[in-house]
Amino acid sequence: MKKMIGIGMVGLLASGVAAASPWSLSVGLGSAIAADARSGARAEIATVRTACGCTVTGGGPTHAGYGSLALGYRVSRWIAVQGTAFGEPTFQGALTLSGGGTTAPATITDRITGGTLVALAHHRFAGRWSWSAGAGVAVTRDSESGSITVNGVTHTVPAAVTTRVSPAVSASISYALTRRWSVGASYVEITSVGSRGQQYTAGPLGLATLTGTYRF
């Protein structure tokens, strides 16, 4: 009888430890918003116009899809830390250069990869709901390439790569489906990616994500 009670107590203890594990893993799909793409690629157009002395028109998409993987650690009831890797939102814009009786179409492809590390304040409310908000740092790698066609001949523009470390802010809300599984939505604003005046997506980058989370 004592042996059975002992085994039961060990089982309950193991169950409690598992339930109290501070680690979580999240997978997400979302949409990235690039500042200069959203405003018509102002910096890129200005750079090309200055270089060739021609008229430049066109722009690009305001959003690009991406995926993310995040590992979280709950420091206390109110504080957590989360590291997230994301990739690869790809923005592709189309420009037209006109001058000297020649019209030359050009394309710009900008790929961004990176990660964030943020400290979060979080709180559960209304039973299964919880919110979090915090700030941290982001590391991004912005790779831009392109091509321009002049008189039927296509010329490739050498790739330009910019790596930056920038501040980031984050906010999210989630709903617990079970003790371990939850779904949610988050938004992260990275204050700066690329190199303004050179990169198509220079400036802030917003990441809006739908997530599924498993708590160990």
N, C-alpha and C positions, 0 to 999 in steps of 0.2 A: 504494500500500500504506500509506504513512504517513498519507494522507488518510483511509483507511478506519479505521485505528487511532485517529486523532484523533476521528473521528465517534463511534466506539464508546466512547471515554473520556468524551466529552461526554454521551452517552446514559446511561452508568453514573452519572455525577455527578448528572445531573438526576434519575435514579431514586432515588439516595441522599438527595438533598435532599427529594424528595417523601415518602420513607419517614420522614424525620426531622422532618417538620412538627409543630410543637407544638400545633396547633389541633385541636379536636374539636367536634362538634355532636351533641347528644342530644335525642331526642324521648321523652316519657314519658307514661304514663297511670297514675293512682293513686287512692288514697283518702285523704281528709283526716279527721282526728279532732279534734273541738273539745271542750275540757275541760268547759265548762258544759253542753253538749248531752249529753255522756257521763254527767254526774251529774244529769240531770233539769232542766236550766235553773234552777239554784238562784238565781242572781243575778236573772234576769228575773222569776221567780215572787215573790221577796222584794220587788222594786221595785213590781210591780203590786199585791200584797197591801197594801203600805203606802199606796199612792196611793188605793185604793178602799175599804179596810177590809173586803174580802171574802175569801172562801176561793178559792184558786187551785189547780187540779190540772192535771196533764198534763206533757208533756215533748216530746222530739223525737228525731230519729235520732242515732246516734253517729258515723256516717260519711257522707261525701259525695264523689262522684267529681270528678275534675279532670284537666286536661292541663298539660303543662309543656314548655318549650323551654330548653335550656341550651347555653351556649358555654363551652368550657374551654380553658385555655392551660397547657401543661406548662412550668414554669419550669426544672426540672431533673429528674434521674432520680427524685428523691424528693418533689418539691414541685410542686403545681399550683394554679391559681386557677380558680374556676368561677362564672359568673353565670347565674342561673336565673330565668325568669319563669313564673308559674303562674296559673291561673284556670280556671274560676271555681267553686270548691266552694260549693254552695248548701245551706244547712241550713234546713229548714222544720219548725217545731214547732206543735203544737196545744195550746192551753190552754183551760180552762173556768173562768170566773169565776162564783161563786155568792154571793148576798147579797141581803137584803131581798125574798126571794121571787122573785128573778129569776135566771135562768141565762143567761150570755152566752158563747158560744163565740168564741174568738179565734185567729188564726193569726199566726205570726212567720216572716218570711223573711229570712235573713241570707246575703249574698253577699260572698265574700272574694276579692280579687285582690292580687297582690304579686310580690315578687321577692327573691332572696337573692344575696349575694356572699360566698363562703367561700374560705378558704385551706385546702388539703388536703395531708396527708401521704399518699403512696400507695406501694404495693409490689406487685410481681408475685411470685407463688409457684406452685408445682406446674405450671409450664409456661404454660398459658393463663389461669390465674386471677389476679386482682388485687383488692386491697382499698384503700380510702381512708377517711380520717377527718379531720375538721377543724372549724373554727369560723369565724364571720363575723357578718354583720349582715343583717337582713331589714327590708324596708319593706312594710307591708300596708295595704290600704284595706278597711275593714269597713263595708258598707252594710246597714242593717237597716230593714225596713219591715213593716207589719202591718195587720191589720183586726180589728174586733170587731163582733159582731152583737148588738144589744140590741132586744128586742121586734120582731124581724123586720127591723130596719133595720141595714144594714151601714155602719160608720164606718171610714174609712181613717186609719191612724196615720201621721203624717208621717215621712218617712225620716230616719234619723239616721246620719251618716257619721263614722267615726273613722279617721284615718291615724296609724300608729305606726311608729317605728323601734325595733327590738328585737334582742337577740342571737339567734343561731341556731347550732345544732350539727348536724353531718352525718356519716353513715357509709354506706358502700356496698360492694358486692361485684360483680364483673363477670367475664364469661367471653368470651375472644376467639374469635370464629368464624373470622375471617380476619385478615390483617395490618391491615385497616382497619375491619372491622365487629366490634362486640361487643354483648352483651346483659347486663343486670344488674338489680340491685335496690338501692334507696337509701331511707334514712329521714332526714328533716330535722325537728328540733324547733325551732319558733319560740317563744320564751319567753312572748310576750304579744301578743295581738291584741285589738281592740275596747277598750271602756271598762267595767271591771267595775261591775256594778250597773245598767248600761244595755244593753249589747250581749248578745244571746242566746249568742254564742260567745266571751264574754270569757275571757281566760286563755290558756294554752298552746295551740298548734295543731301537730299532728303531720301530716307529709306522707310517706306510704309510696308509693313509685313503682317501676314496672317500666319500664326504659329500653332504647332501642336507640341505639347510638352509632356515628358515623362519624368516623374520624380522617383528616384531610386529608393 
